Amino acid sequence: MENKQQQITFTVETYELGPLQTNCYVLIAPDNKAVIVDPGMNPARLLERIKGLQVEAILLTHAHFDHMGGVEQVRVAAKCPVYLHTLEADWLTDAKKNGSMRWSDVTPPLTTAPAEYDLADRQTLQLIGHTFKVLHTPGHSPGSVSFVCGEHIFSGDVLFRMSIGRTDLPGGKETDLYHSIQSKLYPLADATVVYPGHGPKTTIGFEKQNNPYVRQA
């Protein structure tokens, strides 16, 4: 179980971006400092929203094309660095690895410049006046991570409301995904709000009791 939770003072705004309706989250502190999680494709609404905000970082839960499609536009507009797990360090520059080359009916091949910073398991980041803990949660992709801040977790495509991430894409592994959820996510407080990469938010407690794929161990 996590230790005493820090008091959260930021708000979370959600933007569904691109043809796969990927959730992009904008975390905004009272002083207008912000963090962006997973700027997906077609980010026009996001770019308009962040005008006037001081964006400190773009955090990527993983580097599949639908989660990184807007990275370059947002990075240039906000003049901020990108953080990505080291196992997917070359995915931003490789359209085959990020999947965009495989889905020609959805997107042209997408590439961006590399991330400025690598992420690792249990690393902590100091952003917008809060501490964000990085949990390496592979299974959907080898470098998938979840970001924990207080009783908030941004889980990417690892855990969804009543569902889990797919594991049939290159680098995916079903046993790793189950282990990530059971050993990294479910030990969090039941009240922890889960902000997934697609679909509605949920809580750790609800998923432990109701998720048909991974129930409480």
VENZICOR-V412538 format. One record per residue. N is the residue number from 1. RES is the residue in three letters. PSI is psi in whole degrees, -180 to 180 (none if undefined). NEAR is the number of other ideal C-beta (glycine too) atoms within 10 Angstrom. Layout:
N:RES:PSI:NEAR + N:RES:PSI:NEAR
This chain:
1:MET:141:6 + 2:GLU:154:13 + 3:ASN:-176:5 + 4:LYS:132:6 + 5:GLN:143:15 + 6:GLN:153:12 + 7:GLN:127:7 + 8:ILE:128:16 + 9:THR:1:13 + 10:PHE:159:21 + 11:THR:155:11 + 12:VAL:120:17 + 13:GLU:142:14 + 14:THR:134:13 + 15:TYR:122:18 + 16:GLU:117:13 + 17:LEU:142:23 + 18:GLY:174:19 + 19:PRO:-20:14 + 20:LEU:9:18 + 21:GLN:53:12 + 22:THR:133:25 + 23:ASN:121:23 + 24:CYS:135:26 + 25:TYR:135:21 + 26:VAL:117:20 + 27:LEU:118:27 + 28:ILE:121:21 + 29:ALA:163:19 + 30:PRO:-25:10 + 31:ASP:14:11 + 32:ASN:12:12 + 33:LYS:148:18 + 34:ALA:158:24 + 35:VAL:141:27 + 36:ILE:129:30 + 37:VAL:119:24 + 38:ASP:71:28 + 39:PRO:102:31 + 40:GLY:-165:27 + 41:MET:158:22 + 42:ASN:62:14 + 43:PRO:28:23 + 44:ALA:-45:10 + 45:ARG:-37:12 + 46:LEU:-44:21 + 47:LEU:-38:15 + 48:GLU:-40:9 + 49:ARG:-35:17 + 50:ILE:-2:21 + 51:LYS:127:8 + 52:GLY:-9:7 + 53:LEU:150:16 + 54:GLN:94:15 + 55:VAL:120:23 + 56:GLU:-25:20 + 57:ALA:153:23 + 58:ILE:120:24 + 59:LEU:126:27 + 60:LEU:124:28 + 61:THR:-30:30 + 62:HIS:177:28 + 63:ALA:30:28 + 64:HIS:151:29 + 65:PHE:-34:27 + 66:ASP:-13:25 + 67:HIS:-20:30 + 68:MET:5:30 + 69:GLY:-28:27 + 70:GLY:8:28 + 71:VAL:-51:26 + 72:GLU:-42:17 + 73:GLN:-43:17 + 74:VAL:-41:22 + 75:ARG:-43:21 + 76:VAL:-44:12 + 77:ALA:-41:16 + 78:ALA:-14:21 + 79:LYS:53:8 + 80:CYS:160:19 + 81:PRO:163:14 + 82:VAL:139:23 + 83:TYR:133:23 + 84:LEU:145:26 + 85:HIS:143:26 + 86:THR:-29:13 + 87:LEU:-16:20 + 88:GLU:25:25 + 89:ALA:-32:15 + 90:ASP:4:14 + 91:TRP:-31:28 + 92:LEU:-28:23 + 93:THR:1:14 + 94:ASP:107:15 + 95:ALA:-25:17 + 96:LYS:-44:12 + 97:LYS:-37:19 + 98:ASN:-2:27 + 99:GLY:-11:24 + 100:SER:-26:22 + 101:MET:-23:16 + 102:ARG:-21:15 + 103:TRP:61:16 + 104:SER:-21:9 + 105:ASP:-11:6 + 106:VAL:-36:14 + 107:THR:150:21 + 108:PRO:167:10 + 109:PRO:134:15 + 110:LEU:133:20 + 111:THR:156:19 + 112:THR:174:20 + 113:ALA:158:12 + 114:PRO:162:14 + 115:ALA:149:26 + 116:GLU:-30:13 + 117:TYR:140:14 + 118:ASP:153:15 + 119:LEU:153:23 + 120:ALA:158:11 + 121:ASP:136:13 + 122:ARG:4:9 + 123:GLN:150:16 + 124:THR:144:10 + 125:LEU:136:19 + 126:GLN:106:9 + 127:LEU:144:20 + 128:ILE:38:22 + 129:GLY:14:14 + 130:HIS:162:19 + 131:THR:124:12 + 132:PHE:127:22 + 133:LYS:133:17 + 134:VAL:125:19 + 135:LEU:122:21 + 136:HIS:116:19 + 137:THR:68:30 + 138:PRO:167:23 + 139:GLY:-54:24 + 140:HIS:-41:29 + 141:SER:159:33 + 142:PRO:-29:17 + 143:GLY:18:22 + 144:SER:137:31 + 145:VAL:160:31 + 146:SER:143:25 + 147:PHE:122:25 + 148:VAL:130:22 + 149:CYS:110:21 + 150:GLY:-132:20 + 151:GLU:43:17 + 152:HIS:138:20 + 153:ILE:132:28 + 154:PHE:105:26 + 155:SER:0:31 + 156:GLY:-135:29 + 157:ASP:34:28 + 158:VAL:-56:28 + 159:LEU:129:30 + 160:PHE:171:21 + 161:ARG:116:16 + 162:MET:24:14 + 163:SER:178:16 + 164:ILE:169:23 + 165:GLY:153:27 + 166:ARG:152:13 + 167:THR:12:18 + 168:ASP:5:7 + 169:LEU:159:13 + 170:PRO:129:10 + 171:GLY:-8:20 + 172:GLY:152:18 + 173:LYS:119:15 + 174:GLU:-45:15 + 175:THR:-36:9 + 176:ASP:-40:18 + 177:LEU:-47:25 + 178:TYR:-42:16 + 179:HIS:-41:15 + 180:SER:-45:27 + 181:ILE:-47:25 + 182:GLN:-39:15 + 183:SER:-23:12 + 184:LYS:-38:22 + 185:LEU:-48:22 + 186:TYR:-23:20 + 187:PRO:-11:12 + 188:LEU:163:21 + 189:ALA:142:14 + 190:ASP:-31:14 + 191:ALA:-6:11 + 192:THR:127:22 + 193:VAL:128:16 + 194:VAL:122:23 + 195:TYR:101:22 + 196:PRO:171:23 + 197:GLY:-18:28 + 198:HIS:147:18 + 199:GLY:-174:13 + 200:PRO:159:12 + 201:LYS:165:18 + 202:THR:-165:21 + 203:THR:157:18 + 204:ILE:-44:22 + 205:GLY:-43:16 + 206:PHE:-44:15 + 207:GLU:-37:26 + 208:LYS:-34:18 + 209:GLN:-25:11 + 210:ASN:-17:12 + 211:ASN:121:19 + 212:PRO:-14:8 + 213:TYR:-39:15 + 214:VAL:96:19 + 215:ARG:172:12 + 216:GLN:129:11 + 217:ALA:none:10
